[in-house]
Every structure is written in C-alpha cells, then in structure tokens.
C-alpha cells in the first residue's frame, strides 16, 4: 500500500515489540522511544529450580506479607490461568486468617479475562486499613494472568512474584490442533513483569527460577505467526493476489508444513481449487473477519447467488463430483450468526468458586440437549428477548443498560461478553446481507430446525470431530488423538459423534465447546475429507464404513 500511497503515514506502536526488527522490516523506518517514569527494581532469583512453581508462588507471597514491613506496598503474582488463580486466592485467604492480627489483613484479588467487570474493578481497591487501633495496616495482593504485564497499571504494587510461565496458543500442523499450553515466558516478558514493581516507587521482583534459567529463556516471545493456524492468513494473501506464498516476505517465515496444512484446509473448505487458485466462494469467505471455517458456515447457512455460480457449496473433489450434495441451503443464517458470534468472544457463563451451584442452576435455563453451541445460541437469544422487553417498557431507574447488566449478573453471565457478541453479530450480519444470503430461517418448531443448524456447523467444522472409543474417551477422526469431553460441557451422556471447537491440553486432553452430531453427516457434507478409499485403516474408518453400509441399506429399502 505504502509505495502507492506516499501521502499515507503509518505509525506502529507497542509496549513490547522488537522495535529494531520492525523498523528494519519497514524500510529502515525511524524509531521513537517514549520511556515512562520508572523506579529501580531489585531482582531476586531462586537459588535452585522449583519442582512446583504454584506452591512456591503461594509461599513467596506469604513470605513477603509476613517478612516485609507492614504497609510497604502491595503484591502482584503472575499465574497462567483461571483455575490456578482461584486456587491461589483460596490458599492465600486461608493463610491470611492465621497471620492477620500480627501482620495485617491480606486483601486477595483475582484478575483474568473471563472475570466479570465488577470483579475486575476490585484490583483498584485500596489496601485494607489496620484491623484495630495501633495494629499493622493490611496489604493487597493481585493474582493475575499476563494481562497485567502491559494492559493495566495498578497503583501501589511494589512486589512482583514471577513463576516464569504463561499460557500460549500453539497450533500443531500435524494434528491440526490449536491448544493452550503452559510454557516458559521470554526475557522480554520477564522484564515487563519486573517493571510492574517500579511504577510508583522502588520495588522488588522475586523470580521463581534461577538466573541461569533466565539466561536460557528466549529473548522475546515466540512470534504468533510461528505458532498459529495460517488458514486465515493464506486466504487473505490469496485474495490480495499473492500466489507465491513460499517466497512471500514474512517478517518471520512460518514452517512449510504449517503453510501446506493451511492450503489443504482451504481446499477442503472449498476456498481454493485443486490448483490452489482462489474460488469465488473463497473470495467471499475472505470478506469475513473470522476463521475460514466460521466463514464457510455463514455462507452455507442460506442461499447465495455466489454459491449457485461457483458450485462450491461443499468441499469439491473432482474424483467424487457425482457424490456432491445439492446446493440446498440450511435455512439457519440467523442461528449461524448467533453461534459464530458467541464462539468469537470469551466464555459468557460465569462460575465463581463461591457460587458454583447457583451458577450451574442458572445455566440450566439456557441448556440445549444437543450441546454447547446450541446452548450459547439460546443464551444470546434469551438475552435479546430480555433486551427487547426492557426497551419496550422503557425501563427507568438507570435505563436499559443497567437493567441488562443486572439481569446478566443475576444469571451468572458476563455482560461485557454478551455486548461484544451483539457487536460481532451485527458486523457479520451486514456481511451476510451483502453476500446475498436470502434463505429465511426455519421456524423453531420445524422438525428439521435443530438438525439443520447442526449440519450447517458440520459443513464448516467437519475437521474438528471425534467419535466415542470407549467409556468417556473419544478419538479425533483424522489425527487419532484420544480426548475427553471438557467438564464444562452441558452434554452429560456419551454421544457417538461430537463436533468440538477447541482442544485443551492439561493433565488430560479435553475437547471444549462440544455439539452432538451424526456420523452420516460427515459422509454427506464432507465426502472429500472423509473419502473412505483414502482414509487409513483405523477405528474411525471402520465406524464410517459401518455407517455407510447402513445408509446404503436404508436407501435400498426405499
């Protein structure tokens, strides 16, 4: 763009990026650094490696609270995720009860992305005053994910406890799986964390790893493009007319295997033809600012002139052209928009430790027996109905926004997430209208309504499917990874086939955000991907062969 628009000025701003590398990439652009006012921070390293960084972190916070002078400043502890943070908060509150009189009260505050906004605001509370006249003042400890590295500044933080880990999303091209993994931070992140202690006065940073371990850390965070699914990137480049992806000038060239997987995925989705050329369907997919699988679902949800012209309603395979299904729409554009919007924002259902039973009971109001996707759909639909009702009655005493916020709070739903989903859906609705998706949704009482919504999801996410292997254990269809349904799912029985949105690797492999489907839909809607002649011998193939025989026998009867 810049060579063609010399009048256009681009300013790249960041608190963390490698400025020299970006300046060099953008034709040796000038660099400006705006240092903030900081105070010296004393760094303490662990004398030896910690076997359990979580326990070491909790003990270090307790040590600071009891050994550092009362009232000397607040503490910021970095952990990797919600579960760790809530467990640490519970342990620290218990420990504080034993030392409160001698060392002052410890106000423990969690901070992570799915926490309700009202709860997040507690990080700005003042440290507790003395419990009695002449007693020691209290101290605040914020237990946070790496969102606290750069996104916000919390006044009063003097001590930082850094275990040296964070969660990162990593894509494995061989298994086609994107997973959140706990991994060591970079030196740049470690420096950012330490800097949090020196914002308002001199501070201390306790690194729960050795100085040698710090020296062995990567200088900077591994570039996201090297650990991400590149399907969206490749689709965008293709639409820009860039076909020579191998020689494209990436700042950090991705692995060839990752690039090939992205191309293969786009071919199966119908975005590229067998020669790697962008189809008209793929051109329309690129208009949507979502993952290609999501874009495919939206375009296949209703009848579009583009689909009629391109014949790319479903993944095309020339060897199976006679097996391609018709271009009949799924008649569920509104439902597809709602589901995709909810999948594009953080989790909406809240489950605070102190009210888990109440939260579970509230969630039951929205549960759909066929799984999490349809439960998310119903949650936003009920939210819409409630919003319209408040608008119709012109709610007073704070207005509609306050009433909706209270309704979400009462139902253990994240209000900010729902507002974001509404905005995403409105943006996508404009794009589906522009794409000419004309088929109206089926009535909810229509016998095909639920099946059509589920089939539409399969038409885009057929590569993210698992089938039951044995009691409670599932097998992903092409990668043959053993997984279990995540405990948060609303599915409490063990369906034969499930479609999942993400894989979570912890002590066990879990699939999260899960929907029940039928095995025959894979053969109907993705015949190229599930070509039985090409599938390797496996339990998946054996199950699909049995299903196909059943389908043939059933059709023969009629």
N, C-alpha and C positions, 0 to 999 in steps of 0.2 A: 504494500500500500504506500509506504513512505516514498519510494522512488517516483511514484505517480502523483503524489500529493506533497510537494515540498512545503506547502503552507501549513501542513498539519504537524503539530508538535505533540510528541508522546513523552509522558513523564512516568517512569516506573518507580513506584515507592514500596518499600518494605522494611520491616524491622529486622528481618532475619536473612534475606537472600545474600548470596555471594556477589557483592556489588561489582567486583572487578571482572568476574566472569560475564555478567550481564552487560557491563559496559563494553567489553571486548566484542561480544556477540553482536551488539547493536552498533557496529561500525565505529568502535572506539568512542562511544558517547561520553560526554563529560560526567564526572561523578561529584555529587554534593553530599556531604555527611552533616547531619544536624544532631550533635550529641546532646542528650538530655542531661540534666543535673543529677549526678550520682555521687554517692559517698563510698569510701573504701569498704570492701567486704573481705573479711578474713575467711580463708578456706581451710576446712579440716577434712582430711581423708581418713578412711577406715584403715587401721593398721593391717587388716587381713580381709580376704573376701568373705562376704556374708553368705551363709548357707540359706537363710530365709530372709530376704530383704524386707518382707512385710513386717515380721516380728521385730527386726532391727529398727525399722522406721518408727513403729509404735513406741518402742523402748527409748529411742532417741528423743522423741517429742516429750515423753515423760521425764527424761533426764533434764532436758532444757528447762522444763517448767519448774522442777524442784531445785536445780542447781544454779541456774542463772538468777540474778537478782529479781525479786518480785517487781512488776511494773516496768521492767526493762524493755518490753516490746513483745509483739505478737509473733506467731509461728505460722509458716506456710509449709505444708507437707505435700509433696507430689506423689500420687499413686496412679495406677494405669486405668482404672475403670470404676463404674458404679458399685459393683459388689465389694471390691477391695476398700473403697472409700467408706461405704456404710459399715463394714466390719470394723475398720479402724476407728471410726467415730464412736461406735458402741464400746469398744475396749477403752478408748481414752476417757469417755464419760464415766465408765466404771472406775477407772484408776483415779480420776479426779475426786470422786467421792471420798476416797481414803486420805487424800492429801489436802483437801480443801481448806481446812482450818489453819494448817501450818503454812501453806504456800499460796493460798488464794484459789478462787473458783476458776475452772478452765471452761471457757465457752467454746464448744466444738461445733464447727460449721462445715458441712459438705459443699462441694461445688463440682457439678458435672452437667453436661449439656441437656439431659432429659429431666433435670430437676425443675419443678415449677418456678416461674419467675418470682413469685412471692418468697419462695425458699432461697433462691439465689441472692436476693437482696440482703439476706442476713449477713453476708460476708462484710458488709459495710457497718455493722453494728460496732459500738464501742466495746472495749474490753470491760468485763464486769468490775464494779466498784468493790471495795472491801466488804466482807460479809458482816463485820462488826466494827465498832469504833476502835481505831488503832490497829486493825487487822491488815494483812497484806492485800494489795489490790490483785484483782484477777488478771487473766490473760486470755486472749483469743487465739484459737488455732484453726486455720482454714485447711481442709483436706481436699485437694483438687487434682483434676487431670491436667494435662499440659495446656489446657485452655488458659491457665493462669500464667503461662510463660510470657506471653506478649499481649494478649487480648485486653487485659484489665490491669489496673494498678490498685492495690489495696493498701490504703494508708495504715501505718502502724506496724507493718511487717519488718521485723529486724532479724529473725532467724528463719533460714530455709533448710529443710531436710530433703535431700535429693537421693533417692534409692538408685537412680540411673536407668530407669526403664520407662517405656511408654507403649501404648498400643498403636500399631500402624496397619493400614490396609495393604495387603500384599496379594498380587494376582499370580497364580501358578498356571502358566500356559499349558502344561502337560495335563493337568486335571481340569482345566477351565474353571478353576475355583478362585474366588476372591475372598480372603479371610482376614479377620482381625487377629494379629499376632502380637504378643508381648515381646518386645525386642529392646536391646540397648539403645540409649539415646546417643546423639552425636556430641562432639565437643562444643559445637555452636549452641546446642540446646542446653548443655550443662552451664555454659556461660550465661545464657539468658536466665536460667533458673537462679543462679547465684546473684545475678543483678537485681532480682526482686527484693533482696535483703538490703540493698543500699539506696532505696528510693527516697527515704525521708531522713535517714541518719545512718551512721556506720553500722554495719551488720555482720552476721556470721552465717556461713553456709556449711552444713555438715553433709559431705558426700559419703554415702554408704558403700563406697568402693575404694580400692587402693589408687594411689597416684599412678602406678604403673598401668592399672586398668584404664584410667582416664587417658593416658598417653596412647593406648591402643584403640580408643574409640575413633570412629570415622570423624574427620574434621568437620563435615557438615552433614545434614540429614540427607539420606539417600533420595535422589530426585524422584518425584512421584511418577513421572513417566516411565521409570525403570521398574516400577512395582505395581503398575496398573494395567487393567484391561484396555487395550488400544482400539477397540471397535469403534468408539465414538470419534477418536482422533483420525483414524483411517477414513471413516465415512466423510468427515469434514474435509480432509485433504482431497479426497476423490471429487467432491462437489466443487472444490476450488480449481479443479483441472490438473491437479498434481498426481500424475500416474507413476512416476519413478520414485517410489517410496524408499527404495534401497539407498538412493543417493540424496535423499532429501536432507537439508541442512538442519538437523535437530541439534539443539544445544548439547543434549546427552542422547546419543543414538540408542534406541532400545534394542533388545536382543532379537535376532532374526526370527527365532521361534515364536516370540510374542507377536511379532508382526504377521507371521504366517497364520497363527491362530485367529487373529483379528480378521484377516482376509477370508479365512474359511468360515468363520461365524457369519460374516456379511453375505457370503454366497448362500449359506443355508437359509438365512432370513429372507433372501430374495432381493437384497440391496445391490448385489453385484451378480453379473452373469458368470458363466464358466470361464470366460477370458479375463475376468477381473474388471470388466467395464461397468460403470455405474448404470443401473437400470432406472427407468422413470420412477419406479416405486422407491428405489434407494434415494433418488433425488428428493422425493417428498419426505422420506424418513429424516433426511439431513436437516429439514426445516424445523424439526422438533428439538428443543434443548434438553433432551432426556436420552437415556441409554437406547441404543438401536432396538433392543428387544421391546422396550416400552413404546417406542415409536411405531414398531410393527403392530403391536396390539391395538394402538389407537387407530391406525389406518385400516385395520381389518375389522374394526368394530361395526362399521357401517358401509354402505355402498358409496363408492367414489368413482368418478369418471376416470381417474388415474388408474385404478385397479382394472377397470374394463379395458383400457387401452394397452396396459402393459402385460396383462395376463399374469401378474406377479402376486396374486392373492396369497399364494403359499409358496414355500421354497420350491424352486424349479429344478428338476433334474431331467435332462433330455432323455436319459435311458428309461425314465419312468413317466414320460409325458402322458401316457394313456391312463396312468393311475392318479393324475392330478384331480383333486376335487373341484367342484364348481365354484364360481365366484360369488355364491350367495353370501350376503353379509350376515353378521351375527346379531344385528339389531340390538346393540347394547353400548352405543357410544357414550351415553351419559354415565353408565356404570363403569365403563373402562376409564373415562376421565377421572372419576372419583377414586378408583383404586390406584391408578398411576399417580395421582396427586398425593395420596396418602403414603405410597411407597417412596415418594421423593422427599419426604420430610422426616424429622426424627420421630421416634415412637410416641404415640399420643397417650397411651394408657399409663397412668402413674401407679406405682405400687410401693408406697413408703413403708419402711420397716415397721413403723409403729402402728400401721393401719392396713396390714396386708389382707386380713379377712374382709374388712369393709371395702377395700379396693376391688377384691375379687368378686364380691357380691354386686358392686356397681357395674363391673364389666359384663356381668351376665345379661344385663339389659340389651346389650348390643351383639351378643354372640350369635354367629350363624353356624349351624351344624356342619357345614362344608368347609370351614376353616378360617384362617386368619385374614386372608384377602377380603372375603365377603364380610367378615366382622368389621374390618376397617371401613369398608364401603358403608355398612349400616351405621357406624358411628358418625361419619360425616353427614350422612343423610338425616339422621336424627338431629344433629347439630343444626342443619339447615332448617328443618321444620321448626325447631325451637326459636331460631333466629327470626324466621318469618312471623311466628306468633308474637314475639316481642315487638317487632316492627308494626304489626297490625294494631296492637293495643297501645302503641306509643308509650312504652314503659317510661315512667318518671323516676325520680329519686336516683339520678346518676345515669339514666339512659340505657340504651340497648347494650352498649359495650360492657358496662359494669354488670348488667344482668347476665350476659353471656359468660363473662368471666366467673361469676358466682356459680352459674349452672355447671361449668366445667369443673370448678373446684369441688362442688358437691358430688360430682360423678367421677372424680379422680381422673380427669382428663386434662392434658396440657393445653391451655387456652392458646398459647403462642403457636404451638404446633398446628392447631386447627385453623388459625388465621392464616398461617403460611400455606396450608393445604388449599384453602379457599383461593388464595392468590395464584398458586400454581395451576389449579384447575381452570381459573378464569383465563390465564395466559394460554394454556393448552386448548381451551375451548375456541379461542379466536383462531388458532391454527387449524383445528379440525374443521371449522366452518370454512376457512379459506381453501382447505383441501376438498371441499365439496362432499363431505360425509352426510348423506341425505337420509339414510335409513333410520326411522324413529325406533326408540327402544320398545321392546315388548312389554305388555302390562305385567306387573309383578305376579299376578295370579295365572299367567300363561304357563302351561306345563313345561315349555322349553326355556323359560326365563333363566333359571339358575344354571342349567346346563350350557346355555349359550354364553353366559358370562364366563364360565369356567373354560369352555372351549376356546373362547377368544384369548384368554390368558395363556392357554397352551400353545396357541398359534404363534406367540412371541417367545415364550419361555420354555419351549419343548426341550431345550438343552439342560434345563435345571429340574430334573425329575429323578425320583428314587422309588424303588418298589420294596415291599416287605420281604425280608430274607428269613428272619426268624423272630421270635417274640421280642418286639420292641426295637429290633435292629433292621435298618434299611440299607439298600445298596444303590448307589447312584448308577444311572443306566449305562453310560459310556465309559466313565472313569473307574467304575467298580470300587468306589470308596465306601466303607461301611460307616453309617451315620445313625444318629438317633434324633427323634423329634425334640425340639427345644422345650424345656419345661414350661415356657410361657405360652405355648400354643393352646388354642381353645379346643383342639382335637384330642379327645381323651380315649377314643377307640383306636384301633390299629388298622387303618385303611390299606388296601393292597397297593395303591399307587398314590404318590403325592407329588405336587409341584412345589418347589421352595424358592424363596427369594434370595437367601444368603446362607453361606456356610460359616459356622462359628467354631473355631478350633480352640478348645480349652483343654481340660484334662480328658475330655471326650470330644468326638466330632458331632456337632449338632447342626441340623438344618432348621433355620428360623423363618418365620412368616410362611406358613405351610397351608396348602389347599388340597383337598381330596380331588382326584381326577380318575378317569377310566383309562386303562391300558390301550383299549382300541382307538382312543382319540389320537394317540401317538402315531399309529399306522395311518389314520385318516388324514391328519393335519400336518404331519412331517414325514412323508414317505421317503424322502431323500435321506434324511438324517437317520431314520430307523429302517434302512434298507436291509432286510433280513439276509439277503445274499451276501452282503458285505460285512455285516456285524460279526465280530469274533465270537467264537463259541464261549458262552457264559450263561450264568443263571438268567440274566436279563433276556438274552436271545431265546432261551428255552421258554421263558414265560410268554414272550411276544409271539413265538411260533404257536403255542397253545391257544393264545387269544385269536390269532389269525385263523386257525382251523375252526375255532368256534364261530367266528364271523362268517366264514365261508359256509359252514354247515347251516347257520341260521338263515343266510341269504338263499341257500339252496332250497330251504323249506318253502320259501315264498316264490 
